[in-house]
């Protein structure tokens, strides 16, 4: 998916690998209360990170410079950037590095249904810093980045399913089980 970058050192086209979520989208509030933490799945995070390096031909150091890991705030307000001054304290306290509209729902549903999940986002605009997505710029951005983004996702799936020894074991995270649940049921 795409997101709004919140950090001044993020560039358009940089990647964001979510390791926490602010669930301000209210999609699953009745099914999974917002006080339930949604932990990152390390196996997915590592696969996405390795896929980024493989597809972009970046060294580990270069990848860490262009890919931020952190909290993503998911909102249900399509016009949040028009009221950024009202949201600023909320975003600052959460230490969010990006805002989108669906990552928290994807992660929460993965957690709820015990399906491994992860979120790799691409910074498409930075409205807090005055870099908004205009029509011509958006078209060029999407043509350039969508293919690479999809290729990284597919490479991560390959890494999880087949390229490493015992790779299927990587999909069975302990974080997806409850306290008294039997493993791999």
KOLZAVO-17722 format. One record per residue: residue in three letters; x negated, y negated, z negated of N, C-alpha, C in turn. Coordinates in Angstrom, 1 decimal. Each point is the difference from the previous one (the first is absolute). Layout:
N
> residu;nX;nY;nZ;caX;caY;caZ;cX;cY;cZ
> ALA;X;Y;Z;X;Y;Z;X;Y;Z
...
END
This chain:
185
> residu;nX;nY;nZ;caX;caY;caZ;cX;cY;cZ
> UNK;-0.8;1.2;0.0;0.8;-1.2;0.0;-0.9;-1.2;0.0
> UNK;0.7;-1.2;0.0;-0.7;-1.2;0.0;0.4;-0.8;-1.2
> UNK;-0.9;-0.9;-0.4;0.2;-0.8;-1.3;-0.5;-1.4;0.2
> UNK;0.4;-0.8;-1.0;-0.6;-1.3;-0.1;-1.1;0.1;-1.0
> UNK;-1.2;-0.4;0.4;-1.2;-0.1;-0.9;0.1;-1.1;-1.0
> UNK;-0.3;0.2;-1.2;0.0;-1.0;-1.0;-1.3;-0.6;-0.4
> UNK;-1.1;0.7;0.3;-1.3;-0.4;-0.4;-0.7;-0.9;1.1
> UNK;-0.7;-1.0;-0.4;-0.6;-1.0;1.0;-1.0;0.7;0.8
> UNK;-0.7;1.0;-0.5;-1.0;0.7;0.8;0.5;1.1;1.0
> UNK;1.3;0.2;0.0;0.5;1.0;0.9;0.2;-0.7;1.4
> UNK;-0.3;0.8;1.0;0.2;-0.5;1.4;1.1;0.7;0.6
> UNK;0.7;-0.6;1.0;1.0;0.7;0.8;-0.6;1.2;0.6
> UNK;0.7;1.2;-0.1;-0.6;1.2;0.5;-0.7;0.9;-1.1
> UNK;-0.3;-0.6;-1.1;-0.6;0.8;-1.1;1.0;1.0;-0.5
> UNK;-0.5;1.1;-0.6;0.9;1.0;-0.6;0.2;-0.2;-1.5
> UNK;1.1;0.5;-0.5;0.3;0.0;-1.4;0.5;1.4;-0.4
> UNK;-0.7;0.6;-0.9;0.3;1.4;-0.5;0.6;-0.2;-1.4
> UNK;1.3;0.2;0.0;0.7;-0.2;-1.3;-0.4;1.0;-1.0
> UNK;-0.3;-0.4;-1.2;-0.2;0.9;-1.1;0.9;-0.3;-1.2
> UNK;0.9;-0.9;0.2;1.1;-0.3;-1.0;1.0;-0.8;0.8
> UNK;1.2;0.0;-0.6;1.2;-0.6;0.7;0.8;-0.9;-1.0
> UNK;0.3;-1.2;0.4;1.0;-0.7;-0.8;1.4;0.2;0.8
> UNK;0.9;0.7;-0.7;1.2;0.4;0.6;1.1;-1.1;-0.2
> UNK;-0.1;-1.0;0.9;0.9;-1.1;-0.1;1.0;0.0;1.2
> UNK;0.1;1.2;0.6;0.9;0.1;1.1;1.4;0.5;-0.4
> UNK;0.1;0.6;-1.1;1.3;0.4;-0.6;0.7;1.1;0.7
> UNK;-0.8;0.7;0.9;0.7;1.1;0.8;0.3;1.2;-0.8
> UNK;-0.9;0.5;-0.9;0.1;1.2;-0.7;0.2;-0.2;-1.5
> UNK;0.4;-1.2;-0.4;0.1;-0.3;-1.5;0.9;0.9;-0.7
> UNK;1.1;0.4;0.6;1.0;0.9;-0.6;-0.5;1.4;-0.1
> UNK;-0.9;0.4;0.9;-0.5;1.4;0.1;-1.3;0.2;-0.8
> UNK;-0.8;-1.0;0.0;-1.3;0.0;-0.7;-0.3;-1.3;-0.6
> UNK;0.2;-0.2;-1.3;-0.2;-1.3;-0.7;-1.3;-0.6;0.3
> UNK;-0.1;-1.3;0.1;-1.2;-0.7;0.3;-1.1;0.2;-1.1
> UNK;0.4;0.4;-1.2;-1.0;0.2;-1.0;-0.8;1.3;0.2
> UNK;0.4;0.9;0.9;-0.7;1.2;0.3;-1.2;-0.3;0.9
> UNK;-1.2;0.2;-0.4;-1.1;-0.3;0.8;-0.1;0.9;1.2
> UNK;-0.5;-0.5;1.1;-0.1;0.8;1.3;-1.6;0.0;0.2
> UNK;-0.6;1.1;-0.4;-1.5;0.1;0.1;-0.4;0.2;1.4
> UNK;-1.2;-0.4;0.4;-0.5;0.3;1.3;-0.4;1.5;0.0
> UNK;0.0;0.6;1.2;-0.4;1.3;0.2;-1.4;0.0;0.5
> UNK;-1.0;0.3;-0.8;-1.4;-0.1;0.4;-0.4;0.6;1.3
> UNK;0.6;1.2;0.2;-0.4;0.8;1.2;0.4;-0.8;1.3
> UNK;1.2;-0.6;-0.1;0.5;-0.8;1.1;-0.9;-1.3;0.2
> UNK;-0.3;-0.6;-1.1;-0.8;-1.2;0.0;-1.4;0.3;0.7
> UNK;-0.6;1.1;-0.4;-1.3;0.3;0.5;0.1;0.3;1.5
> UNK;1.0;0.8;0.4;0.2;0.3;1.4;0.2;-1.2;0.9
> UNK;0.8;-1.0;-0.5;0.2;-1.2;0.7;-1.3;-0.8;0.1
> UNK;-0.7;-0.1;-1.1;-1.3;-0.7;0.0;-1.0;0.6;1.0
> UNK;-0.1;1.3;0.0;-0.9;0.7;0.9;0.5;-0.2;1.5
> UNK;1.3;0.1;0.2;0.5;-0.2;1.3;-0.3;-1.4;0.6
> UNK;0.1;-1.0;-0.9;-0.3;-1.4;0.4;-1.4;-0.1;0.5
> UNK;-1.0;0.6;-0.8;-1.4;0.0;0.4;-0.2;0.7;1.3
> UNK;0.7;1.1;0.2;-0.2;0.8;1.2;0.5;-0.7;1.3
> UNK;1.2;-0.5;-0.1;0.7;-0.7;1.1;-0.6;-1.3;0.4
> UNK;-0.4;-0.8;-1.0;-0.5;-1.3;0.2;-1.6;0.0;0.2
> UNK;-0.6;1.1;-0.2;-1.5;0.1;0.0;-0.6;-0.9;-0.9
> UNK;0.5;-0.2;-1.2;-0.6;-0.9;-1.0;-0.7;0.9;-1.0
> UNK;-1.1;-0.6;-0.5;-0.7;0.6;-1.2;0.9;-0.1;-1.2
> UNK;-0.4;0.7;-1.1;0.8;-0.1;-1.2;0.0;-1.5;-0.5
> UNK;-1.1;-0.7;0.1;-0.1;-1.3;-0.5;0.9;-1.0;0.9
> UNK;0.0;0.2;1.3;0.8;-0.8;0.9;1.5;0.3;-0.3
> UNK;0.3;1.2;-0.2;1.4;0.4;-0.2;0.5;-0.6;-1.3
> UNK;-0.8;0.0;-1.1;0.4;-0.6;-1.3;0.2;-1.5;0.2
> UNK;-0.7;-0.6;0.9;0.1;-1.5;0.2;1.3;-0.3;0.7
> UNK;0.4;0.8;0.9;1.2;-0.2;0.9;1.3;0.7;-0.5
> UNK;-0.2;0.8;-1.0;1.2;0.8;-0.6;0.1;-0.3;-1.5
> UNK;1.1;-0.6;-0.4;0.1;-0.3;-1.4;0.9;1.1;-0.6
> UNK;-0.3;0.4;-1.2;0.9;0.9;-0.8;0.6;-0.8;-1.1
> UNK;1.2;0.2;-0.3;0.7;-0.8;-1.0;1.5;0.2;-0.1
> UNK;0.6;-0.9;-0.7;1.4;0.0;-0.2;0.7;-0.7;1.2
> UNK;1.1;0.7;0.5;0.8;-0.5;1.0;1.4;-0.3;-0.6
> UNK;0.5;-1.3;0.2;1.3;-0.4;-0.5;1.0;0.2;1.1
> UNK;1.0;0.9;-0.2;1.0;0.2;1.0;1.2;-0.8;-0.4
> UNK;0.6;-0.8;0.9;1.1;-0.9;-0.4;1.2;0.3;1.0
> UNK;1.1;-0.4;-0.5;1.2;0.1;0.9;0.4;-1.4;0.6
> UNK;-0.9;-1.0;-0.3;0.3;-1.3;0.5;-0.8;-0.3;1.3
> UNK;0.7;0.0;1.1;-0.7;-0.2;1.3;-0.6;-1.3;0.1
> UNK;0.4;-1.0;-0.8;-0.5;-1.3;0.1;-0.8;-0.4;-1.3
> UNK;-0.7;1.0;-0.6;-0.7;-0.2;-1.2;-1.1;-1.1;0.2
> UNK;-0.6;-0.1;1.1;-1.0;-1.0;0.2;0.5;-1.5;0.0
> UNK;1.3;-0.1;0.3;0.5;-1.4;-0.1;0.2;-0.4;-1.5
> UNK;0.0;0.9;-0.9;0.1;-0.3;-1.4;-1.3;0.6;-0.7
> UNK;-1.1;-0.1;0.6;-1.2;0.6;-0.5;-0.4;-0.7;-1.4
> UNK;0.3;-1.3;-0.1;-0.3;-0.6;-1.2;0.7;0.5;-1.2
> UNK;1.2;0.5;0.2;0.8;0.7;-1.0;-0.5;1.4;-0.3
> UNK;-0.5;0.7;1.0;-0.5;1.3;-0.2;-1.4;0.1;-0.4
> UNK;-0.7;-1.1;0.1;-1.5;-0.1;-0.3;-0.4;0.6;-1.3
> UNK;0.7;-0.3;-1.1;-0.3;0.5;-1.3;0.2;1.5;-0.1
> UNK;1.0;0.5;0.6;0.3;1.4;0.0;-1.1;0.7;0.8
> UNK;-0.3;-0.5;1.1;-1.1;0.7;0.8;-1.4;-0.1;-0.7
> UNK;-0.2;-1.1;-0.6;-1.3;-0.2;-0.6;-0.1;0.9;-1.2
> UNK;1.0;0.2;-0.8;0.0;0.9;-1.2;-0.2;1.4;0.4
> UNK;0.6;0.4;1.1;-0.1;1.4;0.5;-1.3;0.3;0.7
> UNK;-0.8;-1.1;0.3;-1.2;0.1;0.7;0.2;0.6;1.4
> UNK;1.1;-0.2;0.6;0.3;0.5;1.3;-0.9;-0.6;1.0
> UNK;-0.4;0.8;1.0;-0.9;-0.4;1.1;0.8;-0.1;1.3
> UNK;1.3;0.5;0.0;0.8;-0.1;1.2;1.5;0.1;-0.4
> UNK;0.8;-0.5;0.9;1.5;0.1;-0.1;0.5;0.7;1.2
> UNK;0.9;0.9;-0.2;0.8;0.6;1.1;1.4;0.3;-0.4
> UNK;0.7;0.8;0.8;1.4;0.3;-0.3;0.3;1.4;-0.2
> UNK;-1.0;0.9;0.1;0.4;1.4;0.0;-1.0;1.0;-0.7
> UNK;-1.2;-0.4;-0.3;-1.0;0.9;-0.6;0.5;0.6;-1.3
> UNK;0.5;-0.8;-0.9;0.4;0.5;-1.3;1.1;1.1;0.2
> UNK;0.9;-0.2;0.9;1.1;0.9;0.3;-0.5;1.3;0.5
> UNK;-1.0;0.0;0.9;-0.6;1.2;0.6;-0.7;0.7;-1.1
> UNK;-0.8;-0.7;-0.8;-0.7;0.7;-1.1;0.9;0.5;-1.1
> UNK;1.0;-0.7;-0.3;1.0;0.4;-1.1;0.7;1.3;0.5
> UNK;0.4;0.0;1.2;0.7;1.2;0.5;-0.9;1.2;0.1
> UNK;-1.3;-0.3;0.4;-1.0;1.1;0.0;-0.1;0.6;-1.4
> UNK;-0.1;-0.9;-1.0;-0.2;0.4;-1.4;1.3;0.8;-0.4
> UNK;1.1;-0.6;0.3;1.3;0.6;-0.5;0.2;1.4;0.6
> UNK;-0.3;0.2;1.3;0.2;1.3;0.6;-1.2;0.9;0.0
> UNK;-1.1;-0.5;-0.7;-1.2;0.8;-0.1;-0.7;0.3;1.4
> UNK;0.0;-1.0;0.8;-0.6;0.0;1.3;-1.3;-0.9;0.0
> UNK;-1.1;0.5;0.4;-1.2;-0.9;-0.1;0.2;-1.2;0.9
> UNK;-0.4;-1.2;-0.6;0.2;-1.3;0.7;-1.2;-0.8;-0.1
> UNK;0.0;-1.0;0.9;-1.1;-1.0;-0.1;0.5;-1.1;1.0
> UNK;-0.6;-1.2;-0.2;0.4;-1.2;0.8;-1.3;-0.7;0.5
> UNK;-0.1;0.0;1.3;-1.0;-0.8;0.7;0.7;-1.1;0.7
> UNK;-0.3;-1.2;-0.4;0.6;-1.2;0.7;-1.1;-0.8;0.7
> UNK;0.5;-0.8;1.0;-0.9;-0.9;0.8;0.5;-1.4;-0.3
> UNK;-0.9;-0.9;-0.3;0.3;-1.4;-0.3;0.4;-0.6;1.4
> UNK;1.3;-0.4;0.1;0.5;-0.6;1.2;0.1;-1.5;-0.1
> UNK;0.1;-0.6;-1.2;0.1;-1.4;-0.2;-0.4;-0.3;-1.4
> UNK;-0.3;-1.3;-0.3;-0.4;-0.5;-1.3;0.8;-1.3;-0.3
> UNK;1.3;0.1;-0.2;0.8;-1.2;-0.2;-0.4;-0.9;-1.2
> UNK;-0.5;0.6;-1.0;-0.4;-0.7;-1.2;-1.2;-0.9;0.4
> UNK;-0.8;0.4;1.0;-1.2;-0.7;0.4;0.2;-0.8;1.3
> UNK;1.3;-0.1;0.4;0.3;-0.8;1.2;-0.2;0.7;1.3
> UNK;-0.2;1.3;0.0;-0.2;0.8;1.2;1.3;0.8;0.3
> UNK;0.9;-0.6;0.7;1.3;0.7;0.2;-0.1;0.7;1.4
> UNK;0.9;0.9;0.2;0.1;0.8;1.2;0.9;-0.7;1.0
> UNK;-0.6;-0.5;1.0;0.8;-0.6;1.1;0.2;1.0;1.1
> UNK;1.0;-0.2;0.8;0.4;0.9;1.0;-1.2;0.5;0.9
> UNK;-0.7;-0.9;0.6;-1.1;0.4;0.9;-1.1;0.7;-0.7
> UNK;-0.3;-0.5;-1.2;-1.1;0.6;-0.8;0.5;1.4;-0.5
> UNK;1.2;0.2;-0.4;0.6;1.2;-0.4;-0.1;1.1;1.1
> UNK;0.3;-0.4;1.2;0.0;1.0;1.1;-1.5;0.5;0.2
> UNK;-0.9;-0.9;0.0;-1.4;0.3;0.2;-0.5;0.9;-1.2
> UNK;0.4;-0.4;-1.2;-0.4;0.8;-1.2;0.5;1.4;0.1
> UNK;1.3;0.2;0.3;0.6;1.3;0.1;-0.6;0.9;1.1
> UNK;-0.3;-0.6;1.2;-0.6;0.8;1.0;-1.4;0.5;-0.4
> UNK;-0.7;-0.8;-0.7;-1.4;0.3;-0.4;0.0;1.0;-1.2
> UNK;0.8;-0.2;-1.0;-0.1;0.8;-1.2;0.9;1.2;-0.2
> UNK;1.1;0.1;0.7;1.0;1.1;-0.2;-0.7;1.3;0.4
> UNK;-0.6;0.1;1.1;-0.7;1.2;0.4;-1.0;0.5;-1.0
> UNK;-0.9;-1.0;-0.4;-1.0;0.4;-1.0;0.6;0.5;-1.3
> UNK;1.0;-0.7;-0.5;0.6;0.3;-1.2;0.6;1.4;0.1
> UNK;0.7;0.3;1.0;0.6;1.3;0.2;-1.1;1.1;0.1
> UNK;-1.0;-0.3;0.7;-1.1;1.0;0.2;-0.7;0.3;-1.4
> UNK;-0.1;-1.0;-0.8;-0.5;0.2;-1.4;0.9;0.9;-0.8
> UNK;1.3;-0.2;0.1;0.9;0.9;-0.7;0.0;1.4;0.5
> UNK;-0.1;0.2;1.3;-0.1;1.4;0.5;-1.3;0.6;-0.4
> UNK;-1.1;-0.7;0.0;-1.3;0.5;-0.4;0.1;0.4;-1.5
> UNK;0.6;-0.8;-0.8;0.2;0.4;-1.4;0.7;1.3;-0.2
> UNK;1.1;0.2;0.8;0.7;1.3;0.0;-0.9;1.1;0.4
> UNK;-0.8;-0.2;1.0;-0.9;1.1;0.5;-1.0;0.3;-1.2
> UNK;-0.5;-1.0;-0.6;-1.0;0.2;-1.1;0.7;0.8;-1.2
> UNK;1.2;-0.3;-0.2;0.7;0.7;-1.1;0.4;1.4;0.4
> UNK;0.3;0.3;1.2;0.5;1.3;0.4;-1.1;0.9;0.6
> UNK;-1.0;-0.5;0.5;-0.8;1.0;0.7;-1.5;-0.2;0.1
> UNK;-0.6;-1.1;-0.1;-1.4;-0.1;0.2;-0.9;0.3;-1.2
> UNK;0.5;0.0;-1.2;-0.8;0.3;-1.1;0.4;1.4;-0.6
> UNK;-1.0;0.7;-0.5;0.3;1.3;-0.6;1.1;-0.1;-1.1
> UNK;0.9;0.9;-0.1;1.1;-0.1;-1.0;0.7;-1.3;0.0
> UNK;0.2;-0.5;1.2;0.7;-1.3;0.1;1.5;0.0;-0.4
> UNK;0.6;1.1;0.2;1.4;0.1;-0.5;0.2;-0.2;-1.5
> UNK;-1.1;0.4;-0.7;0.0;-0.2;-1.5;0.1;-1.4;-0.3
> UNK;-0.5;-0.9;0.8;0.0;-1.4;-0.2;1.4;-0.6;-0.1
> UNK;1.0;0.7;0.5;1.3;-0.6;0.1;0.8;0.3;-1.3
> UNK;-0.6;0.8;-0.9;0.7;0.4;-1.2;-0.5;-0.8;-1.2
> UNK;0.4;-1.2;-0.1;-0.4;-0.9;-1.1;0.7;0.3;-1.3
> UNK;-0.7;0.0;-1.1;0.6;0.2;-1.3;0.9;-1.2;-0.4
> UNK;-0.2;-1.1;0.7;0.8;-1.2;-0.4;1.5;0.2;0.5
> UNK;0.2;0.9;0.9;1.4;0.2;0.5;0.8;0.9;-0.9
> UNK;-0.6;0.6;-1.0;0.8;0.9;-0.9;0.3;-0.6;-1.3
> UNK;1.1;0.4;-0.6;0.4;-0.5;-1.3;-0.8;0.8;-1.1
> UNK;0.2;-0.4;-1.2;-0.7;0.6;-1.1;0.2;1.5;-0.1
> UNK;1.2;0.5;0.1;0.3;1.4;-0.2;0.3;0.7;1.3
> UNK;-0.3;-0.6;1.1;0.3;0.7;1.3;-1.2;1.0;0.4
> UNK;0.4;1.1;0.6;-0.9;1.0;0.4;-0.6;-0.6;1.3
> UNK;-1.3;0.2;0.2;-0.7;-0.5;1.1;0.5;0.7;1.3
> UNK;0.1;-0.8;1.1;0.3;0.5;1.3;1.3;0.8;0.1
> UNK;1.0;-0.4;-0.8;1.3;0.7;0.1;0.7;-0.4;1.2
END
